[in-house]
Amino acid sequence: MLKGIITLLSFQFLGECIAKLFSLLVPGPVIGMVLLLLFLMIKKSSFASLDNAVSIHLRYLPLLFIPAAMGIITQVDIISKEFWAILVSLVIGTIVALMFSAKLMDILTIRQERKK
């Protein structure tokens, strides 16, 4: 499990370094997560200690939503002023994400059928 945690922290650190080095607006942990995804795609498998570390972290994932919920509660006046802008951006973002996901599934399905 220690190897898995070190792997996760290494990719997060690498993402932070890239974000700071290139002054990116994307957070470092997000870049690290994408790098970890690319690493696992290239490797084509995971390893037991990483799987174990991830499953332990996923068990406590709901606790991370508490600070976000408190932020919403404390900023309700700003949210009420910008309600329509937030609502429109959420709807458009959801539609774009759904369209992207549908197209990606279409491409992957076609690729899978070609292999058979």
Rosetta constraint file for C-alpha pairs under 8 A:
AtomPair CA 1 CA 5 HARMONIC 6.39 0.50
AtomPair CA 1 CA 48 HARMONIC 7.71 0.50
AtomPair CA 1 CA 49 HARMONIC 4.17 0.50
AtomPair CA 1 CA 50 HARMONIC 6.49 0.50
AtomPair CA 1 CA 52 HARMONIC 6.00 0.50
AtomPair CA 1 CA 53 HARMONIC 5.58 0.50
AtomPair CA 2 CA 6 HARMONIC 6.10 0.50
AtomPair CA 2 CA 49 HARMONIC 6.95 0.50
AtomPair CA 2 CA 53 HARMONIC 7.76 0.50
AtomPair CA 3 CA 7 HARMONIC 6.08 0.50
AtomPair CA 3 CA 49 HARMONIC 5.98 0.50
AtomPair CA 3 CA 50 HARMONIC 6.92 0.50
AtomPair CA 4 CA 8 HARMONIC 6.26 0.50
AtomPair CA 4 CA 48 HARMONIC 7.94 0.50
AtomPair CA 4 CA 49 HARMONIC 4.70 0.50
AtomPair CA 4 CA 50 HARMONIC 3.70 0.50
AtomPair CA 4 CA 51 HARMONIC 7.23 0.50
AtomPair CA 4 CA 52 HARMONIC 7.30 0.50
AtomPair CA 4 CA 53 HARMONIC 5.51 0.50
AtomPair CA 4 CA 54 HARMONIC 7.74 0.50
AtomPair CA 5 CA 9 HARMONIC 6.13 0.50
AtomPair CA 5 CA 49 HARMONIC 7.95 0.50
AtomPair CA 5 CA 50 HARMONIC 6.84 0.50
AtomPair CA 5 CA 53 HARMONIC 5.86 0.50
AtomPair CA 6 CA 10 HARMONIC 5.89 0.50
AtomPair CA 7 CA 11 HARMONIC 6.30 0.50
AtomPair CA 7 CA 50 HARMONIC 7.29 0.50
AtomPair CA 8 CA 12 HARMONIC 6.25 0.50
AtomPair CA 8 CA 36 HARMONIC 7.88 0.50
AtomPair CA 8 CA 50 HARMONIC 7.82 0.50
AtomPair CA 9 CA 13 HARMONIC 6.00 0.50
AtomPair CA 10 CA 14 HARMONIC 6.08 0.50
AtomPair CA 11 CA 15 HARMONIC 6.07 0.50
AtomPair CA 11 CA 29 HARMONIC 7.87 0.50
AtomPair CA 11 CA 32 HARMONIC 4.70 0.50
AtomPair CA 11 CA 33 HARMONIC 6.91 0.50
AtomPair CA 11 CA 35 HARMONIC 6.80 0.50
AtomPair CA 11 CA 36 HARMONIC 6.23 0.50
AtomPair CA 12 CA 16 HARMONIC 6.17 0.50
AtomPair CA 12 CA 28 HARMONIC 6.56 0.50
AtomPair CA 12 CA 29 HARMONIC 4.91 0.50
AtomPair CA 12 CA 30 HARMONIC 7.89 0.50
AtomPair CA 12 CA 31 HARMONIC 7.58 0.50
AtomPair CA 12 CA 32 HARMONIC 4.54 0.50
AtomPair CA 12 CA 33 HARMONIC 6.97 0.50
AtomPair CA 13 CA 17 HARMONIC 6.15 0.50
AtomPair CA 13 CA 28 HARMONIC 7.52 0.50
AtomPair CA 13 CA 29 HARMONIC 7.65 0.50
AtomPair CA 13 CA 32 HARMONIC 7.17 0.50
AtomPair CA 14 CA 18 HARMONIC 6.23 0.50
AtomPair CA 14 CA 28 HARMONIC 7.74 0.50
AtomPair CA 14 CA 32 HARMONIC 6.13 0.50
AtomPair CA 15 CA 19 HARMONIC 6.09 0.50
AtomPair CA 15 CA 27 HARMONIC 7.89 0.50
AtomPair CA 15 CA 28 HARMONIC 4.34 0.50
AtomPair CA 15 CA 29 HARMONIC 5.70 0.50
AtomPair CA 15 CA 30 HARMONIC 7.09 0.50
AtomPair CA 15 CA 31 HARMONIC 4.70 0.50
AtomPair CA 15 CA 32 HARMONIC 4.01 0.50
AtomPair CA 15 CA 33 HARMONIC 7.71 0.50
AtomPair CA 15 CA 35 HARMONIC 7.54 0.50
AtomPair CA 16 CA 20 HARMONIC 6.14 0.50
AtomPair CA 16 CA 27 HARMONIC 7.20 0.50
AtomPair CA 16 CA 28 HARMONIC 3.80 0.50
AtomPair CA 16 CA 29 HARMONIC 6.36 0.50
AtomPair CA 16 CA 31 HARMONIC 7.48 0.50
AtomPair CA 16 CA 32 HARMONIC 7.25 0.50
AtomPair CA 17 CA 21 HARMONIC 5.85 0.50
AtomPair CA 17 CA 28 HARMONIC 7.17 0.50
AtomPair CA 18 CA 22 HARMONIC 6.06 0.50
AtomPair CA 18 CA 24 HARMONIC 7.94 0.50
AtomPair CA 18 CA 28 HARMONIC 7.06 0.50
AtomPair CA 18 CA 31 HARMONIC 7.77 0.50
AtomPair CA 19 CA 23 HARMONIC 5.57 0.50
AtomPair CA 19 CA 24 HARMONIC 4.94 0.50
AtomPair CA 19 CA 25 HARMONIC 7.40 0.50
AtomPair CA 19 CA 26 HARMONIC 6.83 0.50
AtomPair CA 19 CA 27 HARMONIC 6.60 0.50
AtomPair CA 19 CA 28 HARMONIC 5.24 0.50
AtomPair CA 19 CA 31 HARMONIC 7.46 0.50
AtomPair CA 20 CA 24 HARMONIC 6.77 0.50
AtomPair CA 20 CA 28 HARMONIC 7.83 0.50
AtomPair CA 26 CA 30 HARMONIC 6.88 0.50
AtomPair CA 26 CA 31 HARMONIC 7.07 0.50
AtomPair CA 27 CA 31 HARMONIC 6.64 0.50
AtomPair CA 28 CA 32 HARMONIC 6.12 0.50
AtomPair CA 29 CA 33 HARMONIC 6.06 0.50
AtomPair CA 30 CA 34 HARMONIC 6.32 0.50
AtomPair CA 31 CA 35 HARMONIC 6.19 0.50
AtomPair CA 32 CA 36 HARMONIC 6.08 0.50
AtomPair CA 33 CA 37 HARMONIC 6.16 0.50
AtomPair CA 34 CA 38 HARMONIC 6.22 0.50
AtomPair CA 35 CA 39 HARMONIC 6.08 0.50
AtomPair CA 36 CA 40 HARMONIC 6.14 0.50
AtomPair CA 37 CA 41 HARMONIC 6.09 0.50
AtomPair CA 38 CA 42 HARMONIC 6.13 0.50
AtomPair CA 39 CA 43 HARMONIC 6.06 0.50
AtomPair CA 40 CA 44 HARMONIC 5.66 0.50
AtomPair CA 40 CA 45 HARMONIC 6.00 0.50
AtomPair CA 40 CA 46 HARMONIC 6.34 0.50
AtomPair CA 41 CA 45 HARMONIC 7.28 0.50
AtomPair CA 46 CA 50 HARMONIC 6.88 0.50
AtomPair CA 46 CA 51 HARMONIC 6.99 0.50
AtomPair CA 47 CA 51 HARMONIC 6.31 0.50
AtomPair CA 48 CA 52 HARMONIC 6.08 0.50
AtomPair CA 49 CA 53 HARMONIC 6.14 0.50
AtomPair CA 50 CA 54 HARMONIC 6.06 0.50
AtomPair CA 51 CA 55 HARMONIC 6.11 0.50
AtomPair CA 52 CA 56 HARMONIC 6.30 0.50
AtomPair CA 53 CA 57 HARMONIC 6.34 0.50
AtomPair CA 54 CA 58 HARMONIC 6.06 0.50
AtomPair CA 55 CA 59 HARMONIC 6.30 0.50
AtomPair CA 56 CA 60 HARMONIC 7.14 0.50
AtomPair CA 57 CA 61 HARMONIC 6.37 0.50
AtomPair CA 60 CA 64 HARMONIC 7.70 0.50
AtomPair CA 61 CA 65 HARMONIC 7.64 0.50
AtomPair CA 62 CA 66 HARMONIC 7.54 0.50
AtomPair CA 64 CA 68 HARMONIC 7.49 0.50
AtomPair CA 65 CA 69 HARMONIC 6.19 0.50
AtomPair CA 66 CA 70 HARMONIC 6.23 0.50
AtomPair CA 67 CA 71 HARMONIC 6.14 0.50
AtomPair CA 68 CA 72 HARMONIC 6.37 0.50
AtomPair CA 69 CA 73 HARMONIC 6.32 0.50
AtomPair CA 70 CA 74 HARMONIC 6.15 0.50
AtomPair CA 71 CA 75 HARMONIC 6.07 0.50
AtomPair CA 72 CA 76 HARMONIC 5.98 0.50
AtomPair CA 72 CA 79 HARMONIC 7.81 0.50
AtomPair CA 75 CA 79 HARMONIC 6.26 0.50
AtomPair CA 76 CA 80 HARMONIC 6.00 0.50
AtomPair CA 77 CA 81 HARMONIC 6.42 0.50
AtomPair CA 78 CA 82 HARMONIC 6.32 0.50
AtomPair CA 79 CA 83 HARMONIC 5.55 0.50
AtomPair CA 79 CA 86 HARMONIC 7.84 0.50
AtomPair CA 82 CA 86 HARMONIC 6.20 0.50
AtomPair CA 83 CA 87 HARMONIC 6.03 0.50
AtomPair CA 84 CA 88 HARMONIC 6.00 0.50
AtomPair CA 85 CA 89 HARMONIC 6.13 0.50
AtomPair CA 86 CA 90 HARMONIC 6.07 0.50
AtomPair CA 87 CA 91 HARMONIC 6.16 0.50
AtomPair CA 88 CA 92 HARMONIC 6.07 0.50
AtomPair CA 89 CA 93 HARMONIC 5.80 0.50
AtomPair CA 90 CA 94 HARMONIC 5.98 0.50
AtomPair CA 91 CA 95 HARMONIC 6.20 0.50
AtomPair CA 92 CA 96 HARMONIC 6.13 0.50
AtomPair CA 93 CA 97 HARMONIC 6.07 0.50
AtomPair CA 94 CA 98 HARMONIC 6.09 0.50
AtomPair CA 95 CA 99 HARMONIC 6.11 0.50
AtomPair CA 96 CA 100 HARMONIC 6.07 0.50
AtomPair CA 97 CA 101 HARMONIC 6.04 0.50
AtomPair CA 98 CA 102 HARMONIC 6.03 0.50
AtomPair CA 99 CA 103 HARMONIC 6.17 0.50
AtomPair CA 100 CA 104 HARMONIC 6.05 0.50
AtomPair CA 101 CA 105 HARMONIC 6.08 0.50
AtomPair CA 102 CA 106 HARMONIC 6.15 0.50
AtomPair CA 103 CA 107 HARMONIC 6.21 0.50
AtomPair CA 104 CA 108 HARMONIC 6.11 0.50
AtomPair CA 105 CA 109 HARMONIC 5.91 0.50
AtomPair CA 106 CA 110 HARMONIC 6.21 0.50
AtomPair CA 107 CA 111 HARMONIC 6.17 0.50
AtomPair CA 108 CA 112 HARMONIC 6.05 0.50
AtomPair CA 109 CA 113 HARMONIC 6.18 0.50
AtomPair CA 110 CA 114 HARMONIC 6.27 0.50
AtomPair CA 111 CA 115 HARMONIC 6.50 0.50
AtomPair CA 112 CA 116 HARMONIC 6.73 0.50
